[in-house]
């Protein structure tokens, strides 16, 4: 009996990708043993052979080296067809693959990178997307370890041929490391050391790759400032940028003003999660979303450790899912409503909720309509406006958080942030996303000190101290983001008072 690639319930139909590989393997099994045919296959035979060899590599580890030699002997397209098969398996089947098949998949990926196969860069990125946020299972940690080992082993090759893979890997593992550092368990220690080594190596040796990520590099880095190796990086970034030996880099303001490409937001969302989110935001009508929300929560957020992925989901919704006008003008559940639900789903109110709000507002802080996309900032304003008056606590909390960021996110560069946030508000009105800011500045249910501070911000005046803030839900939960930031303020000789 031919071994299966996946673990599927008896009632579930066999996946077409797996079926095509198995059928090719069954029909060509006698031809997969030496001596191999010297006949040049036609295109259909070539595709048939590639599928058969891949199935054999994945299910017959004891003969994998023989099958790879066969592949090397017959390849005529730079391994493009073979790599494309691997991409399909990773994208559509990875969570269901058996443990043995996953092991073989990583083994053949190493070989594909070694021969510089066409498309190996996409394969590595697809594998990184299978790392599940907040998942501390052995299988997920194993994938992290295998990918890091491969990336370090192939460092020189990747740096020369596919530096964008290293950019993607830095984004992924900075984010994953932040999750891992929150658990003090023995089984994570060796992986955390490997993650720290990899990330620090890129930042210290190839800082120009960090610049390609843009402002989200800073958002991720600040979550690791308590790690000694990153504390020193942060200090150099703030006080001594020349230490990075990167031509043209003058300081952190330059990174703040560089928009992060939407492709990075996709990296921390698994393909399965992306499919479900896009379905929800494209086909589900307002009024019918509750059961879809409940299903999504059971599927992806049921374990409390997995709540941290809400940060990544919000970043994905803001930066990587921009619906067309026909969807925006329809009765499909809007992005702001999904984000509002996600905010209310945070059970660990402290750092998860704070980071979710930071992900929601991050592009506001440095917004420049010449380079930034209004769709990145639209969900936050609509969530605040549509929460009045029924859910005015949400509006109060979000506005309070935004003004707290303006005051405290980076006191040395507050002028940049004031300009960014006030520009965001003005553009949202001028483009008709909202008719007027009166719904906020004149709302009787909103805190008067908040309205006063918002008015000052909109006139680009100086914001006063935060003593007048309403004692809302966020003040108590701001300690998480303020710890790294207050460290920054102390480095710069500022008061450095923590917001607790």
N, C-alpha and C positions, 0 to 999 in steps of 0.2 A: 504494500500500500504506500502511495506517495505521501510523504510527510506534509502537513499543512503549515502555512506561514503564520496563520492567525488563530487566536482563540475566539471562536464564535459560537453562540448558542445554536443548538440543533435546529431551531425554528427560523433562524436567520439565513437568508439567501447568501450564497458565496459571492464575495466581491468580484466584480468583473476583471479587475487588475490581477488578483490572485488566480482567478480562473484561467486567464490567458497564459500566465506563466506556467501554471500546472499542466495545461494541455500541451504546450510546447515541450515541456520537460518529458511528459509521458510519450509523446510521439518521436522524440529525438534521443531518448535515453541511451539506446545502443551506440549512438554516434558521439557520445560525450566521453568515451573512453579511448585511450591511445590504442593504435595509431589513428591520428586525426586525418580526415580527408583533406587533400591538397587542392580540391576543386574550389574555384572562386564562386561563392554563392551569389545568386541574383538578389535584388533588394528584398523580396518577400522572404527568401530563405535566410538572408542575413538577419532580418528582424526576428524570425522564428528561432534562429540559433542564439541570438542575444537573450531572448526570453528564457530559453531552456537553460543556458549557462547560468544566468542570474538565479533561477530557481535552484539549480544544483549547488551553487555557492552558498546560498542561504540555508539549505536543508541538509547538505552533506559536508559538514565542516572537516571531516577526515580526508576528503578529496578536494578541498577548496583550492589548494595550490595548483593541482592539476588543471582544474577548471579555469583558473586565472591564466595559466599558460596557454590554454586553448583560446581564451578570449584575446590575449595579446597577439596570437598568431593570425587571427582572422579579421581583426579590426581594420576598417577602412575609412572611418569617419571621425577619427580623433576621439572615439568612445562617446560621441554625442548621443547616439540612440541608447546605449547602455546606461549612461548617466541620467538620461531622461526617465528611464524605467525606475531608477533609484529614487529620483525626485517624486515620482507618483506614489511609490511605496511609502516614503517618509510622510508625504503630505496627507495621504488618504488612509493609510493603514497603521502607522507607527504605534498608536496606543494599544492596538489589538494584537500586535506581533508577539509571538512566543519569546521567552527569554533567550533561547538558543539562536533564534533568527535575528533578534536585536544585536546579539554579540557578533554574529557574522556580518550584519549590516555595517557595523562600525569598523569591522576588519576590512571589508571591501572598500569602504569609504577612504580608509587610509591608503589603500592601493590606488584608488582613483586619483587622489591628490598627488601621490608619488609620481604618477605618469602624466600629471598635468592634463587630465582629461577635460574636454570641452564641457563646461557647466559645473565643474567641481566646486566653484565658489558658491553657486546657488544651492548646491547640495549641503554644504556646511551651514549656510544660513537657515535652510529648512530644518536641519537637525537642531540648531539652536532654538528654533521656535517650539520644539517639542519639550523643552525644559519648562515644567509647570511651576508657576510662581506659588510660593508658600507650601510646596509639596516636599515633605521630608522623607518620603518613602525611599527604600533602598534602590528601586529602579530609577527614580529621578536623580538621586545623588550619583548613581553609577554613570548615567548619561553625562552629567556635569563633568565628572572626573575623566571619562573617556575623551570628551571633546577638548577639554583643557590640555590633556596630554598630547592629543593629536596636534592642536594648534601650536604648542610649544615645540614639538618635534619638527614641525614643518614651518617654523618661524621664518627662516630666510626665504624659502619659496613663496610664502604668503606675502611677505613684505615686498618682494619684487614683483610678483604676478597679480596679487589680489589684496592690496592693502585695505580695501573696503571691507573685506571679511574680518580683519583685525579691528576695524572701527565698530562693526556690528558686535563682535565678540566682547569688546570693552563695554559697550552699552549693556549687553546681556549680563555679563558677570559682575559689573558694578551693582546692578540691580539685584541680582541673585545673592551676592555676598551680603548685602544689607539684610536680607531675610535670614541668611545663615548666621549672621553675627548676633541675632536676637535670641538664639538658642545656645545654651551652654551645655552641649552634650558631646560625649566622647567621639561618637561616630562621625561628627562633622569636622573635627579638628584638622585632620589631614587635608580634607577638601578645602577648608577655609584658607589654610596656608598656601595651597596651590592657587586658589583664586586671587589671594593677595599678591602672590609672586607674579602672576600673569598680568594683572591690572597695573601694578606698579611698574613692571617692565615696559609696558606700552607708554605710560605717562612719563616716565623718566627718560626713556630712550627714544621714543617716537612721538613726542608731544604734538607734532603737526597732525597726527591722526585724531587726537582729541578735539582739535579745532574744527575738524570736519563734522563732528557730531553737533556742535553748536551749544546753545544755552542749556539744553537738557543734561549735558555733561556736568554742569555745575549743580543742577538739581540732584543728580545721582550722587555726586561726590560729597555733598554736604551731609548725606545720610551716613557717611562712613568716617566722619571727622574724629570720632572717638577711637578709631583704630590707629595705633601709633604711626604706621607707615603712611597713612593718608593724612594724618595731622600735620606731618612735616610737608607733604605736598601742598596742603591747604595754605600753610604758612608762606611757602615760597610763592604760591599763586597770588596771594594778597600783597606780600611785601617785597618779593624779589623775583619778578617774572623772568628776568634774564637768566635765571638758573636753568630754564628749560631749553636754552640754546636753539630757539626757533626763530628764524628770520621773519621779521614783520610782526611778531607777537609783542604787544606793548602792555597788556594787562587784562584783568578779568572783564573790564567793560567791553572789550572787543568780543569776548565770548557771549556776554549777555545780549549783544546786538546781532548775533548770528542765529537766525531761525533754524531750528532742528527739522530736518526732513521728516515727512510723515512716515517714511519707510522704517524709521527707528521705533515709532510707536507700535508698529506691527510686530516687532521682535518679541515683545513680552506677552503677546496674545497667541495662544495656540490656534492652529488652523480650524479646529473644531469650534473653539470659542468664537473666532471671527465669523464663521458661517452662521452661528446662532444669533450673534449680535446684529449682523447685517440683515438677517431675516426679520428680526424683531423691529429694526429701524426702517424696513422697506415695505413690509407686508401687514404687520399687526396694526389694527385700528384702535384708536383711542376708545377706551371703555371695555376693550377685550384684552388688555395687556396683563391683567392680574395673574391669570393662570400661567402665562408665558414667563412672567417674572418669577413665580413660584418654582416653575420647572427649572429655569436657569439657575436659581439659587440652590436648589437641591443638587443639580448636576455639577456646578462649579464652585459654590461657596459654602457648602454644608459644613466643612471642617473649619474651625475658627482660625487656624494658621493660614488658611487659604484666603482669608479676608484681605491680605496685603495686595492681592491681585486686583482689587477694586481700584487701586491707584493707577494701575496699568490700563484697566478698562476705560477709566475716565480720560486718560491721556489719548487712548485710541479713538474714543468717540469725538473728542475735541479736534484732534489733529489728522486723523486718518479716515474718518467717515464723514464725508461732506455730501449730503443728499442733494439731488438736483431740485430745481424750483417746483417741478410738478409734485414731488414728494413733500416738500416744505409746505406747499399750499393745500395739500390733501389732509385727510383725517387720520393719517398714519401717526402712530405715537412718536412725538418729537424727541430729539436728543436730550433736551433739557429735562424732560419728564423721566427718562431713564436714569439720568445722573441724579436727579432728586431722589428717586427710589434707592439708588446705590448708596447715597449718603445716609439715608435712614436705615440701611442694612448694616452699617458698621456697628458691630457689637463691642469692639474694643475702642471706646470713644477717644482714647488718648491719641496715640501716634498715627493710627490708621486714618481716622477722620481728618486729622491735621494734614496728612500727606495727600489725601484725596482732594481736599480744598486747594492745596498748593498746586496739584496737577491741573485742577480746573482753572486756576487764575494765572498760571505761570507765564503764559504769553502776554497777559495784560501788563505785567511789570515792565516789559521792555518793548512794548508794541510800537511798531513803525509801519505805517500803512504802505510805505514804499517796498518793504520786503515781507511783511507779515500778511497772513490771510485772515480776513474778517470772520471766516467760518470757525476759526480756532477760538475766538472770544465770544461768539454768539450764544452758546449754550448757557454761560454763566449769567449774562444779563437777562436772558429770557427766563431762567429759573428764578432769579430775584424778582422780576416783574410779575410773573404769573403766580408767584407764591403770595402776592398781596390780593385780597386781605385774608384769605382762608388759612394760609400757612405762613403768616407774617413772621413767625419765629425763624423760619428758614431764611427769609430775606434779611432780618436783623443779624442773624449769625453770619451769613455770607458777606454782607456789607462790612460788618465789624471785622471779619477776618481780612478782607481786602485792605481796609484802612490800616489795620495793624501791620500788614506787610509793607505798605507804603512807608510807614513810620520806622519800621525796624528791620526789614529784610537785609539791607546793606546801607548803613547810615553814612558811609563814606561816599556812596554813589546814589544818594537819595534823589538827586536832581534828575538822574536818568529814569528812575522809577516813577517819580511824579509826572514827568513828561509822558512816559509810556502809558500809564493808567488814564491820565486825562485825555490823551490822544485816542485811546480805545473808546472811552465814553463818547467823545465828540463824533467819531466815525460811525459808531453804532446808531446815533441819532441822524446824522447826515445821510446815511445810506438807507434809512427807513426801517432798520431792524426793530427799533421802537420809535414811537412818534415823538416822545419827549421824556426827559428825565424827571418831570414833575411827579410821576408816580412814585419816585423815591424821595425827591427833595421836599415834596409837599404832603407826603403820606402821614396822616395823624397817628397811625399805629406804629410808625418807626420811631426809634429813640431820637429825641431832639439833638443830643450831642453828635450822634452819627450823621444826622442831616446837615448839621452845621459844618462838620468836618468834610463831608462830601462836597458841599458848596464851595468851601475853601479850595479843595482839590481841583474842582472844575474850573476855578478861576486861576489855577496854577499858583495860588498863594501858598505860604508855608502852613503845614499842618501843625496844630498845637500838640501838646502832650496827650497821651492816651488816658489821662485820669478821668476824663468825662465819659469814658466808654460805659455803656450799659453792662451790668454784670451778666453777660450772656454765657451760653454754653461753651463757646470756644475759648474764652480766656483761661479756663481751667485746663483746657486740652492743648494749649499752645506750647507746652514745655518741650515737646519732641522736636519741632522745627527750630525752636529758639536755642537749643543747646549748641548745635554747630554754629549758628549765626552769632550767638553771644560770644563764642570763642573767637569768631572773626573780629567782632567789635573790640574785644580785649587786645587782640594782636595789633589792631590799628590805633591803640591808645584811647579808645572810646570807653565810656562808662561800663559797657558790657553787662548791664543788668539783665538777668534772666527773666523771661516773662512767665512766671509761675503763679 
